[in-house]
Amino acid sequence: MAILKIARMGHPVLLQKCEPVVDPGAPEIRRLVADMMETMEDAAGAGLAAPQVHVPLRLFVFRVSAGRVQEDLEDVPMGNTVLINPDVELLGEERVLGWEGCLSIPGMRAAVPRAGRVRYRGVDCDATPVERVVSGFHARVVQHENDHLDGILYPMRMRDFSLFGFNEELVRAGAV
Ligand code: NI
């Protein structure tokens, strides 16, 4: 396995629409997924999309730690998970603000409006279909990562830029 180099905002690979994965079980896809999981863990991230490691394909990895789960929501901790060729359906019209960071925008955080609940479908590396309805942080991370596959970074979803800043300053100000 290997730690991959992460593209930062400004790199054109982050702005392109990614191509579907033709063979989710191909050895090179399994290797990419394993390397992306290792890279996500190394960077202490909650999610990582293929274009962030310079591969413009429709897949991402993510995890939902126990500390992120809100008990009143249909949200359970998830270990490292891959979703290939995802389709994400936003459920309901309501949008909720929540803090997000991105490994391609290091050191910063913002409050971003997202659907509180989503249904997503896709496949894993065994081409096994995945379908889940989730809310809370799980719904947020899936929307964030899925956006990467369409060249959308979280600042492009923001409405209130007063809720955008460097982690250290936001912590100092007691904003997060
Ligand atoms: Ni991101």
Backbone and ligand atoms as CSV (ligand in chain L), in Angstrom:
chain,resi,resn,atom,element,x,y,z
A,1,MET,N,N,0.846,-1.188,0.000
A,1,MET,CA,C,0.000,0.000,0.000
A,1,MET,C,C,0.889,1.247,0.000
A,2,ALA,N,N,0.259,2.358,-0.266
A,2,ALA,CA,C,1.046,3.581,-0.409
A,2,ALA,C,C,0.211,4.788,0.011
A,3,ILE,N,N,0.905,5.784,0.528
A,3,ILE,CA,C,0.280,7.077,0.807
A,3,ILE,C,C,0.328,7.879,-0.496
A,4,LEU,N,N,-0.812,8.338,-0.941
A,4,LEU,CA,C,-0.896,9.054,-2.220
A,4,LEU,C,C,-0.795,10.563,-1.994
A,5,LYS,N,N,-0.357,11.262,-3.032
A,5,LYS,CA,C,-0.263,12.722,-2.953
A,5,LYS,C,C,-1.659,13.311,-3.183
A,6,ILE,N,N,-2.051,14.228,-2.316
A,6,ILE,CA,C,-3.393,14.808,-2.378
A,6,ILE,C,C,-3.355,16.139,-3.134
A,7,ALA,N,N,-4.223,16.253,-4.151
A,7,ALA,CA,C,-4.331,17.501,-4.924
A,7,ALA,C,C,-4.996,18.569,-4.062
A,8,ARG,N,N,-4.474,19.796,-4.127
A,8,ARG,CA,C,-5.062,20.900,-3.368
A,8,ARG,C,C,-5.860,21.805,-4.293
A,9,MET,N,N,-6.803,22.523,-3.666
A,9,MET,CA,C,-7.676,23.425,-4.421
A,9,MET,C,C,-6.848,24.339,-5.316
A,10,GLY,N,N,-7.235,24.428,-6.558
A,10,GLY,CA,C,-6.468,25.150,-7.561
A,10,GLY,C,C,-5.961,24.205,-8.635
A,11,HIS,N,N,-5.809,22.910,-8.256
A,11,HIS,CA,C,-5.410,21.912,-9.251
A,11,HIS,C,C,-6.622,21.579,-10.125
A,12,PRO,N,N,-6.451,21.579,-11.446
A,12,PRO,CA,C,-7.606,21.360,-12.344
A,12,PRO,C,C,-8.292,20.008,-12.179
A,13,VAL,N,N,-7.582,18.993,-11.669
A,13,VAL,CA,C,-8.219,17.668,-11.535
A,13,VAL,C,C,-9.421,17.734,-10.587
A,14,LEU,N,N,-9.410,18.728,-9.685
A,14,LEU,CA,C,-10.498,18.848,-8.706
A,14,LEU,C,C,-11.749,19.485,-9.301
A,15,LEU,N,N,-11.642,20.009,-10.509
A,15,LEU,CA,C,-12.773,20.726,-11.118
A,15,LEU,C,C,-13.405,19.942,-12.265
A,16,GLN,N,N,-12.919,18.757,-12.516
A,16,GLN,CA,C,-13.459,18.037,-13.673
A,16,GLN,C,C,-14.523,17.022,-13.272
A,17,LYS,N,N,-15.382,16.722,-14.245
A,17,LYS,CA,C,-16.405,15.691,-14.033
A,17,LYS,C,C,-15.741,14.345,-14.268
A,18,CYS,N,N,-15.851,13.445,-13.286
A,18,CYS,CA,C,-15.134,12.175,-13.349
A,18,CYS,C,C,-15.900,11.144,-14.162
A,19,GLU,N,N,-15.154,10.152,-14.646
A,19,GLU,CA,C,-15.716,9.084,-15.483
A,19,GLU,C,C,-16.116,7.880,-14.628
A,20,PRO,N,N,-17.178,7.163,-15.035
A,20,PRO,CA,C,-17.558,5.947,-14.304
A,20,PRO,C,C,-16.429,4.916,-14.293
A,21,VAL,N,N,-16.423,4.078,-13.263
A,21,VAL,CA,C,-15.490,2.959,-13.174
A,21,VAL,C,C,-16.086,1.804,-13.981
A,22,VAL,N,N,-15.350,1.322,-14.977
A,22,VAL,CA,C,-15.873,0.282,-15.863
A,22,VAL,C,C,-15.882,-1.077,-15.164
A,23,ASP,N,N,-14.787,-1.405,-14.449
A,23,ASP,CA,C,-14.681,-2.710,-13.788
A,23,ASP,C,C,-14.294,-2.501,-12.318
A,24,PRO,N,N,-15.313,-2.426,-11.428
A,24,PRO,CA,C,-15.022,-2.141,-10.004
A,24,PRO,C,C,-14.117,-3.180,-9.345
A,25,GLY,N,N,-14.081,-4.407,-9.896
A,25,GLY,CA,C,-13.266,-5.455,-9.286
A,25,GLY,C,C,-11.867,-5.566,-9.856
A,26,ALA,N,N,-11.511,-4.699,-10.780
A,26,ALA,CA,C,-10.184,-4.776,-11.408
A,26,ALA,C,C,-9.093,-4.582,-10.350
A,27,PRO,N,N,-7.981,-5.300,-10.501
A,27,PRO,CA,C,-6.901,-5.198,-9.501
A,27,PRO,C,C,-6.439,-3.765,-9.280
A,28,GLU,N,N,-6.391,-2.957,-10.345
A,28,GLU,CA,C,-5.889,-1.589,-10.167
A,28,GLU,C,C,-6.879,-0.743,-9.375
A,29,ILE,N,N,-8.169,-1.080,-9.457
A,29,ILE,CA,C,-9.164,-0.351,-8.662
A,29,ILE,C,C,-9.046,-0.752,-7.188
A,30,ARG,N,N,-8.893,-2.050,-6.920
A,30,ARG,CA,C,-8.703,-2.507,-5.534
A,30,ARG,C,C,-7.475,-1.865,-4.913
A,31,ARG,N,N,-6.417,-1.777,-5.700
A,31,ARG,CA,C,-5.182,-1.167,-5.186
A,31,ARG,C,C,-5.402,0.312,-4.903
A,32,LEU,N,N,-6.076,0.991,-5.829
A,32,LEU,CA,C,-6.378,2.417,-5.632
A,32,LEU,C,C,-7.208,2.621,-4.352
A,33,VAL,N,N,-8.233,1.777,-4.170
A,33,VAL,CA,C,-9.101,1.919,-2.994
A,33,VAL,C,C,-8.300,1.692,-1.706
A,34,ALA,N,N,-7.457,0.656,-1.703
A,34,ALA,CA,C,-6.639,0.383,-0.511
A,34,ALA,C,C,-5.705,1.555,-0.222
A,35,ASP,N,N,-5.096,2.103,-1.254
A,35,ASP,CA,C,-4.189,3.247,-1.074
A,35,ASP,C,C,-4.950,4.488,-0.617
A,36,MET,N,N,-6.149,4.673,-1.139
A,36,MET,CA,C,-6.955,5.838,-0.723
A,36,MET,C,C,-7.365,5.719,0.744
A,37,MET,N,N,-7.692,4.500,1.191
A,37,MET,CA,C,-8.048,4.322,2.601
A,37,MET,C,C,-6.854,4.619,3.497
A,38,GLU,N,N,-5.684,4.142,3.064
A,38,GLU,CA,C,-4.479,4.405,3.859
A,38,GLU,C,C,-4.161,5.906,3.889
A,39,THR,N,N,-4.352,6.559,2.743
A,39,THR,CA,C,-4.073,7.998,2.641
A,39,THR,C,C,-5.042,8.802,3.505
A,40,MET,N,N,-6.322,8.390,3.500
A,40,MET,CA,C,-7.335,9.061,4.328
A,40,MET,C,C,-6.972,8.936,5.810
A,41,GLU,N,N,-6.578,7.735,6.227
A,41,GLU,CA,C,-6.228,7.523,7.635
A,41,GLU,C,C,-4.981,8.323,8.007
A,42,ASP,N,N,-3.999,8.302,7.120
A,42,ASP,CA,C,-2.752,9.026,7.380
A,42,ASP,C,C,-3.004,10.519,7.560
A,43,ALA,N,N,-3.976,11.038,6.789
A,43,ALA,CA,C,-4.275,12.471,6.835
A,43,ALA,C,C,-5.370,12.796,7.859
A,44,ALA,N,N,-5.807,11.765,8.602
A,44,ALA,CA,C,-6.864,11.942,9.613
A,44,ALA,C,C,-8.131,12.537,8.997
A,45,GLY,N,N,-8.458,12.107,7.783
A,45,GLY,CA,C,-9.660,12.600,7.119
A,45,GLY,C,C,-10.832,11.655,7.307
A,46,ALA,N,N,-12.033,12.157,7.013
A,46,ALA,CA,C,-13.247,11.340,7.099
A,46,ALA,C,C,-13.662,10.821,5.726
A,47,GLY,N,N,-13.080,11.393,4.678
A,47,GLY,CA,C,-13.432,10.954,3.339
A,47,GLY,C,C,-12.374,11.396,2.351
A,48,LEU,N,N,-12.321,10.686,1.224
A,48,LEU,CA,C,-11.355,11.019,0.168
A,48,LEU,C,C,-11.919,10.508,-1.152
A,49,ALA,N,N,-11.974,11.394,-2.135
A,49,ALA,CA,C,-12.507,11.035,-3.447
A,49,ALA,C,C,-11.347,10.844,-4.425
A,50,ALA,N,N,-11.546,9.969,-5.432
A,50,ALA,CA,C,-10.461,9.625,-6.351
A,50,ALA,C,C,-9.813,10.853,-7.022
A,51,PRO,N,N,-10.591,11.865,-7.454
A,51,PRO,CA,C,-9.914,13.009,-8.080
A,51,PRO,C,C,-8.952,13.727,-7.133
A,52,GLN,N,N,-9.177,13.590,-5.818
A,52,GLN,CA,C,-8.255,14.219,-4.861
A,52,GLN,C,C,-6.878,13.563,-4.875
A,53,VAL,N,N,-6.790,12.340,-5.431
A,53,VAL,CA,C,-5.486,11.703,-5.602
A,53,VAL,C,C,-5.162,11.583,-7.096
A,54,HIS,N,N,-5.693,12.571,-7.858
A,54,HIS,CA,C,-5.347,12.735,-9.276
A,54,HIS,C,C,-5.881,11.631,-10.175
A,55,VAL,N,N,-6.950,10.941,-9.732
A,55,VAL,CA,C,-7.564,9.895,-10.554
A,55,VAL,C,C,-9.020,10.292,-10.814
A,56,PRO,N,N,-9.349,10.747,-12.017
A,56,PRO,CA,C,-10.694,11.266,-12.269
A,56,PRO,C,C,-11.733,10.187,-12.551
A,57,LEU,N,N,-11.945,9.316,-11.561
A,57,LEU,CA,C,-12.929,8.233,-11.641
A,57,LEU,C,C,-13.971,8.413,-10.547
A,58,ARG,N,N,-15.172,7.835,-10.808
A,58,ARG,CA,C,-16.289,8.019,-9.875
A,58,ARG,C,C,-16.229,6.999,-8.730
A,59,LEU,N,N,-15.406,7.283,-7.763
A,59,LEU,CA,C,-15.371,6.481,-6.535
A,59,LEU,C,C,-14.812,7.324,-5.404
A,60,PHE,N,N,-15.251,6.993,-4.190
A,60,PHE,CA,C,-14.675,7.637,-3.001
A,60,PHE,C,C,-14.667,6.669,-1.839
A,61,VAL,N,N,-13.858,6.982,-0.839
A,61,VAL,CA,C,-13.830,6.229,0.416
A,61,VAL,C,C,-14.227,7.187,1.534
A,62,PHE,N,N,-14.772,6.629,2.601
A,62,PHE,CA,C,-15.131,7.454,3.751
A,62,PHE,C,C,-15.248,6.569,4.986
A,63,ARG,N,N,-15.420,7.222,6.138
A,63,ARG,CA,C,-15.653,6.506,7.400
A,63,ARG,C,C,-16.441,7.428,8.316
A,64,VAL,N,N,-17.215,6.814,9.185
A,64,VAL,CA,C,-18.023,7.575,10.142
A,64,VAL,C,C,-17.605,7.098,11.529
A,65,SER,N,N,-16.847,7.935,12.247
A,65,SER,CA,C,-16.372,7.518,13.561
A,65,SER,C,C,-17.508,7.614,14.580
A,66,ALA,N,N,-17.387,6.843,15.657
A,66,ALA,CA,C,-18.442,6.804,16.682
A,66,ALA,C,C,-18.715,8.195,17.231
A,67,GLY,N,N,-17.669,9.015,17.358
A,67,GLY,CA,C,-17.824,10.356,17.914
A,67,GLY,C,C,-18.636,11.299,17.036
A,68,ARG,N,N,-18.813,10.946,15.759
A,68,ARG,CA,C,-19.550,11.787,14.812
A,68,ARG,C,C,-21.038,11.466,14.785
A,69,VAL,N,N,-21.405,10.306,15.340
A,69,VAL,CA,C,-22.781,9.830,15.210
A,69,VAL,C,C,-23.685,10.533,16.214
A,70,GLN,N,N,-24.807,11.033,15.711
A,70,GLN,CA,C,-25.809,11.633,16.590
A,70,GLN,C,C,-26.874,10.578,16.861
A,71,GLU,N,N,-27.132,10.346,18.139
A,71,GLU,CA,C,-27.938,9.180,18.514
A,71,GLU,C,C,-29.373,9.233,18.016
A,72,ASP,N,N,-29.899,10.449,17.850
A,72,ASP,CA,C,-31.305,10.546,17.461
A,72,ASP,C,C,-31.495,10.328,15.960
A,73,LEU,N,N,-30.420,10.178,15.232
A,73,LEU,CA,C,-30.526,10.060,13.785
A,73,LEU,C,C,-30.234,8.634,13.333
A,74,GLU,N,N,-30.660,8.327,12.102
A,74,GLU,CA,C,-30.396,6.998,11.543
A,74,GLU,C,C,-28.974,6.991,11.003
A,75,ASP,N,N,-28.062,6.884,11.931
A,75,ASP,CA,C,-26.666,7.076,11.621
A,75,ASP,C,C,-25.895,6.131,12.531
A,76,VAL,N,N,-25.060,5.295,11.955
A,76,VAL,CA,C,-24.277,4.356,12.766
A,76,VAL,C,C,-22.812,4.500,12.363
A,77,PRO,N,N,-21.889,4.192,13.283
A,77,PRO,CA,C,-20.472,4.256,12.907
A,77,PRO,C,C,-20.191,3.297,11.750
A,78,MET,N,N,-19.292,3.725,10.874
A,78,MET,CA,C,-18.885,2.887,9.742
A,78,MET,C,C,-17.366,2.901,9.699
A,79,GLY,N,N,-16.782,1.731,9.530
A,79,GLY,CA,C,-15.350,1.675,9.272
A,79,GLY,C,C,-15.080,2.135,7.847
A,80,ASN,N,N,-13.867,1.965,7.394
A,80,ASN,CA,C,-13.513,2.387,6.035
A,80,ASN,C,C,-14.458,1.744,5.017
A,81,THR,N,N,-15.075,2.585,4.211
A,81,THR,CA,C,-16.101,2.142,3.269
A,81,THR,C,C,-15.781,2.724,1.902
A,82,VAL,N,N,-16.014,1.936,0.841
A,82,VAL,CA,C,-15.831,2.461,-0.514
A,82,VAL,C,C,-17.188,2.499,-1.205
A,83,LEU,N,N,-17.362,3.499,-2.031
A,83,LEU,CA,C,-18.554,3.575,-2.868
A,83,LEU,C,C,-18.089,3.894,-4.289
A,84,ILE,N,N,-18.446,2.992,-5.207
A,84,ILE,CA,C,-18.024,3.104,-6.608
A,84,ILE,C,C,-19.252,3.403,-7.459
A,85,ASN,N,N,-19.108,4.291,-8.399
A,85,ASN,CA,C,-20.202,4.727,-9.288
A,85,ASN,C,C,-21.455,5.111,-8.494
A,86,PRO,N,N,-21.306,6.008,-7.529
A,86,PRO,CA,C,-22.432,6.325,-6.645
A,86,PRO,C,C,-23.505,7.169,-7.308
A,87,ASP,N,N,-24.710,7.001,-6.766
A,87,ASP,CA,C,-25.834,7.859,-7.106
A,87,ASP,C,C,-26.404,8.325,-5.769
A,88,VAL,N,N,-26.451,9.624,-5.558
A,88,VAL,CA,C,-26.897,10.173,-4.276
A,88,VAL,C,C,-28.160,10.986,-4.492
A,89,GLU,N,N,-29.207,10.612,-3.781
A,89,GLU,CA,C,-30.506,11.286,-3.900
A,89,GLU,C,C,-30.763,12.051,-2.601
A,90,LEU,N,N,-30.939,13.358,-2.714
A,90,LEU,CA,C,-31.212,14.166,-1.517
A,90,LEU,C,C,-32.670,13.977,-1.134
A,91,LEU,N,N,-32.935,13.707,0.147
A,91,LEU,CA,C,-34.303,13.471,0.613
A,91,LEU,C,C,-34.775,14.706,1.370
A,92,GLY,N,N,-35.875,15.274,0.942
A,92,GLY,CA,C,-36.417,16.453,1.622
A,92,GLY,C,C,-35.802,17.737,1.109
A,93,GLU,N,N,-36.497,18.832,1.380
A,93,GLU,CA,C,-36.072,20.145,0.887
A,93,GLU,C,C,-35.185,20.874,1.888
A,94,GLU,N,N,-35.249,20.441,3.143
A,94,GLU,CA,C,-34.548,21.164,4.197
A,94,GLU,C,C,-33.028,21.020,4.030
A,95,ARG,N,N,-32.309,22.113,4.319
A,95,ARG,CA,C,-30.854,22.062,4.298
A,95,ARG,C,C,-30.337,22.466,5.670
A,96,VAL,N,N,-29.346,21.738,6.141
A,96,VAL,CA,C,-28.797,22.023,7.469
A,96,VAL,C,C,-27.331,22.433,7.342
A,97,LEU,N,N,-26.930,23.394,8.189
A,97,LEU,CA,C,-25.551,23.858,8.192
A,97,LEU,C,C,-24.716,22.945,9.090
A,98,GLY,N,N,-23.555,22.580,8.615
A,98,GLY,CA,C,-22.627,21.807,9.447
A,98,GLY,C,C,-21.200,22.110,9.019
A,99,TRP,N,N,-20.275,21.978,9.958
A,99,TRP,CA,C,-18.867,22.287,9.662
A,99,TRP,C,C,-18.236,21.179,8.836
A,100,GLU,N,N,-17.492,21.591,7.821
A,100,GLU,CA,C,-16.782,20.649,6.957
A,100,GLU,C,C,-15.363,21.124,6.720
A,101,GLY,N,N,-14.489,20.165,6.559
A,101,GLY,CA,C,-13.156,20.455,6.065
A,101,GLY,C,C,-12.937,19.585,4.840
A,102,CYS,N,N,-11.792,19.752,4.205
A,102,CYS,CA,C,-11.484,18.973,3.012
A,102,CYS,C,C,-9.976,18.814,2.938
A,103,LEU,N,N,-9.515,17.605,2.667
A,103,LEU,CA,C,-8.073,17.374,2.608
A,103,LEU,C,C,-7.426,18.156,1.464
A,104,SER,N,N,-8.230,18.623,0.500
A,104,SER,CA,C,-7.703,19.443,-0.598
A,104,SER,C,C,-7.705,20.942,-0.255
A,105,ILE,N,N,-8.259,21.287,0.914
A,105,ILE,CA,C,-8.283,22.682,1.373
A,105,ILE,C,C,-7.759,22.670,2.809
A,106,PRO,N,N,-6.479,22.318,2.964
A,106,PRO,CA,C,-5.965,22.045,4.307
A,106,PRO,C,C,-5.992,23.274,5.211
A,107,GLY,N,N,-6.290,22.995,6.483
A,107,GLY,CA,C,-6.225,24.052,7.502
A,107,GLY,C,C,-7.460,24.901,7.605
A,108,MET,N,N,-8.451,24.639,6.764
A,108,MET,CA,C,-9.642,25.491,6.759
A,108,MET,C,C,-10.899,24.679,7.047
A,109,ARG,N,N,-11.944,25.408,7.393
A,109,ARG,CA,C,-13.228,24.785,7.707
A,109,ARG,C,C,-14.328,25.790,7.385
A,110,ALA,N,N,-15.518,25.276,7.096
A,110,ALA,CA,C,-16.646,26.168,6.822
A,110,ALA,C,C,-17.946,25.468,7.184
A,111,ALA,N,N,-18.971,26.269,7.452
A,111,ALA,CA,C,-20.320,25.735,7.663
A,111,ALA,C,C,-21.013,25.709,6.304
A,112,VAL,N,N,-21.404,24.502,5.888
A,112,VAL,CA,C,-21.915,24.271,4.536
A,112,VAL,C,C,-23.339,23.710,4.628
A,113,PRO,N,N,-24.278,24.271,3.833
A,113,PRO,CA,C,-25.628,23.705,3.846
A,113,PRO,C,C,-25.694,22.395,3.058
A,114,ARG,N,N,-26.321,21.388,3.658
A,114,ARG,CA,C,-26.483,20.070,3.016
A,114,ARG,C,C,-27.859,19.515,3.365
A,115,ALA,N,N,-28.328,18.595,2.557
A,115,ALA,CA,C,-29.528,17.835,2.915
A,115,ALA,C,C,-29.240,17.039,4.189
A,116,GLY,N,N,-30.221,16.968,5.080
A,116,GLY,CA,C,-30.029,16.248,6.331
A,116,GLY,C,C,-30.111,14.739,6.160
A,117,ARG,N,N,-30.660,14.320,5.018
A,117,ARG,CA,C,-30.908,12.892,4.831
A,117,ARG,C,C,-30.752,12.578,3.339
A,118,VAL,N,N,-30.110,11.476,3.035
A,118,VAL,CA,C,-29.928,11.067,1.635
A,118,VAL,C,C,-30.131,9.564,1.480
A,119,ARG,N,N,-30.468,9.162,0.258
A,119,ARG,CA,C,-30.405,7.747,-0.135
A,119,ARG,C,C,-29.251,7.634,-1.122
A,120,TYR,N,N,-28.367,6.676,-0.893
A,120,TYR,CA,C,-27.310,6.500,-1.883
A,120,TYR,C,C,-27.202,5.046,-2.316
A,121,ARG,N,N,-26.759,4.921,-3.551
A,121,ARG,CA,C,-26.559,3.607,-4.160
A,121,ARG,C,C,-25.185,3.594,-4.822
A,122,GLY,N,N,-24.659,2.402,-4.998
A,122,GLY,CA,C,-23.379,2.248,-5.680
A,122,GLY,C,C,-22.982,0.792,-5.578
A,123,VAL,N,N,-21.716,0.516,-5.843
A,123,VAL,CA,C,-21.206,-0.841,-5.663
A,123,VAL,C,C,-19.882,-0.759,-4.914
A,124,ASP,N,N,-19.464,-1.927,-4.354
A,124,ASP,CA,C,-18.145,-1.996,-3.737
A,124,ASP,C,C,-17.178,-2.722,-4.687
A,125,CYS,N,N,-15.999,-3.071,-4.195
A,125,CYS,CA,C,-14.980,-3.682,-5.064
A,125,CYS,C,C,-15.326,-5.107,-5.482
A,126,ASP,N,N,-16.353,-5.707,-4.872
A,126,ASP,CA,C,-16.825,-7.012,-5.332
A,126,ASP,C,C,-18.029,-6.854,-6.254
A,127,ALA,N,N,-18.296,-5.609,-6.660
A,127,ALA,CA,C,-19.454,-5.280,-7.500
A,127,ALA,C,C,-20.774,-5.604,-6.793
A,128,THR,N,N,-20.728,-5.713,-5.463
A,128,THR,CA,C,-21.946,-5.931,-4.674
A,128,THR,C,C,-22.696,-4.608,-4.557
A,129,PRO,N,N,-23.992,-4.615,-4.910
A,129,PRO,CA,C,-24.753,-3.364,-4.800
A,129,PRO,C,C,-24.875,-2.911,-3.349
A,130,VAL,N,N,-24.805,-1.606,-3.175
A,130,VAL,CA,C,-24.949,-0.971,-1.867
A,130,VAL,C,C,-26.114,-0.005,-1.984
A,131,GLU,N,N,-27.030,-0.029,-1.015
A,131,GLU,CA,C,-28.065,1.005,-0.957
A,131,GLU,C,C,-28.331,1.310,0.501
A,132,ARG,N,N,-28.257,2.595,0.861
A,132,ARG,CA,C,-28.512,2.987,2.252
A,132,ARG,C,C,-29.258,4.314,2.287
A,133,VAL,N,N,-30.097,4.473,3.315
A,133,VAL,CA,C,-30.685,5.774,3.642
A,133,VAL,C,C,-30.034,6.206,4.947
A,134,VAL,N,N,-29.400,7.373,4.929
A,134,VAL,CA,C,-28.629,7.813,6.099
A,134,VAL,C,C,-28.884,9.287,6.370
A,135,SER,N,N,-28.529,9.709,7.582
A,135,SER,CA,C,-28.651,11.124,7.936
A,135,SER,C,C,-27.416,11.531,8.730
A,136,GLY,N,N,-27.461,12.731,9.293
A,136,GLY,CA,C,-26.366,13.185,10.146
A,136,GLY,C,C,-25.052,13.311,9.389
A,137,PHE,N,N,-23.971,13.022,10.104
A,137,PHE,CA,C,-22.642,13.186,9.510
A,137,PHE,C,C,-22.450,12.266,8.305
A,138,HIS,N,N,-23.018,11.072,8.387
A,138,HIS,CA,C,-22.908,10.100,7.278
A,138,HIS,C,C,-23.466,10.714,5.982
A,139,ALA,N,N,-24.647,11.338,6.082
A,139,ALA,CA,C,-25.258,11.979,4.908
A,139,ALA,C,C,-24.382,13.131,4.412
A,140,ARG,N,N,-23.791,13.873,5.343
A,140,ARG,CA,C,-22.951,15.020,4.971
A,140,ARG,C,C,-21.690,14.569,4.244
A,141,VAL,N,N,-21.001,13.571,4.780
A,141,VAL,CA,C,-19.732,13.173,4.161
A,141,VAL,C,C,-19.987,12.574,2.772
A,142,VAL,N,N,-21.082,11.859,2.608
A,142,VAL,CA,C,-21.388,11.282,1.295
A,142,VAL,C,C,-21.702,12.395,0.283
A,143,GLN,N,N,-22.413,13.428,0.696
A,143,GLN,CA,C,-22.692,14.547,-0.221
A,143,GLN,C,C,-21.402,15.275,-0.594
A,144,HIS,N,N,-20.542,15.494,0.405
A,144,HIS,CA,C,-19.267,16.188,0.161
A,144,HIS,C,C,-18.405,15.396,-0.832
A,145,GLU,N,N,-18.259,14.084,-0.575
A,145,GLU,CA,C,-17.396,13.276,-1.451
A,145,GLU,C,C,-18.002,13.115,-2.839
A,146,ASN,N,N,-19.303,12.937,-2.896
A,146,ASN,CA,C,-19.951,12.780,-4.203
A,146,ASN,C,C,-19.791,14.054,-5.045
A,147,ASP,N,N,-19.840,15.214,-4.389
A,147,ASP,CA,C,-19.606,16.483,-5.096
A,147,ASP,C,C,-18.241,16.497,-5.785
A,148,HIS,N,N,-17.223,15.915,-5.122
A,148,HIS,CA,C,-15.882,15.892,-5.725
A,148,HIS,C,C,-15.915,15.229,-7.108
A,149,LEU,N,N,-16.802,14.259,-7.295
A,149,LEU,CA,C,-16.843,13.509,-8.561
A,149,LEU,C,C,-17.418,14.358,-9.695
A,150,ASP,N,N,-18.068,15.469,-9.317
A,150,ASP,CA,C,-18.601,16.407,-10.314
A,150,ASP,C,C,-17.817,17.721,-10.317
A,151,GLY,N,N,-16.643,17.707,-9.726
A,151,GLY,CA,C,-15.793,18.898,-9.735
A,151,GLY,C,C,-16.267,20.012,-8.823
A,152,ILE,N,N,-17.045,19.643,-7.784
A,152,ILE,CA,C,-17.587,20.654,-6.871
A,152,ILE,C,C,-16.877,20.567,-5.517
A,153,LEU,N,N,-16.306,21.686,-5.089
A,153,LEU,CA,C,-15.649,21.778,-3.783
A,153,LEU,C,C,-16.585,22.526,-2.821
A,154,TYR,N,N,-16.435,22.270,-1.498
A,154,TYR,CA,C,-17.439,22.795,-0.571
A,154,TYR,C,C,-17.638,24.316,-0.612
A,155,PRO,N,N,-16.591,25.125,-0.899
A,155,PRO,CA,C,-16.877,26.577,-0.962
A,155,PRO,C,C,-17.921,26.914,-2.030
A,156,MET,N,N,-18.027,26.045,-3.050
A,156,MET,CA,C,-18.998,26.298,-4.130
A,156,MET,C,C,-20.427,26.029,-3.665
A,157,ARG,N,N,-20.591,25.426,-2.502
A,157,ARG,CA,C,-21.916,25.166,-1.915
A,157,ARG,C,C,-22.286,26.187,-0.836
A,158,MET,N,N,-21.355,27.080,-0.511
A,158,MET,CA,C,-21.577,27.969,0.631
A,158,MET,C,C,-22.476,29.137,0.273
A,159,ARG,N,N,-23.205,29.624,1.284
A,159,ARG,CA,C,-24.000,30.834,1.114
A,159,ARG,C,C,-23.497,31.948,2.016
A,160,ASP,N,N,-22.922,31.607,3.165
A,160,ASP,CA,C,-22.498,32.612,4.139
A,160,ASP,C,C,-20.990,32.471,4.366
A,161,PHE,N,N,-20.213,33.370,3.720
A,161,PHE,CA,C,-18.759,33.267,3.789
A,161,PHE,C,C,-18.181,33.782,5.098
A,162,SER,N,N,-19.054,34.319,5.990
A,162,SER,CA,C,-18.553,34.668,7.328
A,162,SER,C,C,-18.304,33.387,8.135
A,163,LEU,N,N,-18.829,32.264,7.651
A,163,LEU,CA,C,-18.637,30.985,8.348
A,163,LEU,C,C,-17.577,30.156,7.623
A,164,PHE,N,N,-16.464,30.804,7.281
A,164,PHE,CA,C,-15.377,30.164,6.539
A,164,PHE,C,C,-14.085,30.674,7.145
A,165,GLY,N,N,-13.203,29.786,7.566
A,165,GLY,CA,C,-11.977,30.290,8.160
A,165,GLY,C,C,-10.940,29.217,8.398
A,166,PHE,N,N,-9.811,29.675,8.942
A,166,PHE,CA,C,-8.747,28.760,9.312
A,166,PHE,C,C,-9.116,28.065,10.622
A,167,ASN,N,N,-8.848,26.773,10.695
A,167,ASN,CA,C,-9.191,25.991,11.891
A,167,ASN,C,C,-8.755,26.675,13.167
A,168,GLU,N,N,-7.483,27.113,13.200
A,168,GLU,CA,C,-6.939,27.693,14.443
A,168,GLU,C,C,-7.727,28.915,14.873
A,169,GLU,N,N,-8.088,29.765,13.895
A,169,GLU,CA,C,-8.820,30.994,14.236
A,169,GLU,C,C,-10.241,30.692,14.678
A,170,LEU,N,N,-10.861,29.721,14.008
A,170,LEU,CA,C,-12.238,29.364,14.366
A,170,LEU,C,C,-12.294,28.765,15.767
A,171,VAL,N,N,-11.290,27.955,16.099
A,171,VAL,CA,C,-11.229,27.366,17.453
A,171,VAL,C,C,-10.992,28.466,18.478
A,172,ARG,N,N,-10.068,29.369,18.146
A,172,ARG,CA,C,-9.752,30.469,19.058
A,172,ARG,C,C,-10.974,31.338,19.319
A,173,ALA,N,N,-11.777,31.533,18.263
A,173,ALA,CA,C,-12.968,32.375,18.358
A,173,ALA,C,C,-14.152,31.625,18.980
A,174,GLY,N,N,-13.967,30.319,19.214
A,174,GLY,CA,C,-15.048,29.530,19.797
A,174,GLY,C,C,-16.184,29.257,18.825
A,175,ALA,N,N,-15.907,29.367,17.537
A,175,ALA,CA,C,-16.947,29.173,16.525
A,175,ALA,C,C,-17.249,27.690,16.296
A,176,VAL,N,N,-16.265,26.844,16.545
A,176,VAL,CA,C,-16.483,25.399,16.311
A,176,VAL,C,C,-16.217,24.599,17.584
L,1,NI,NI,NI,-13.167,17.097,0.193
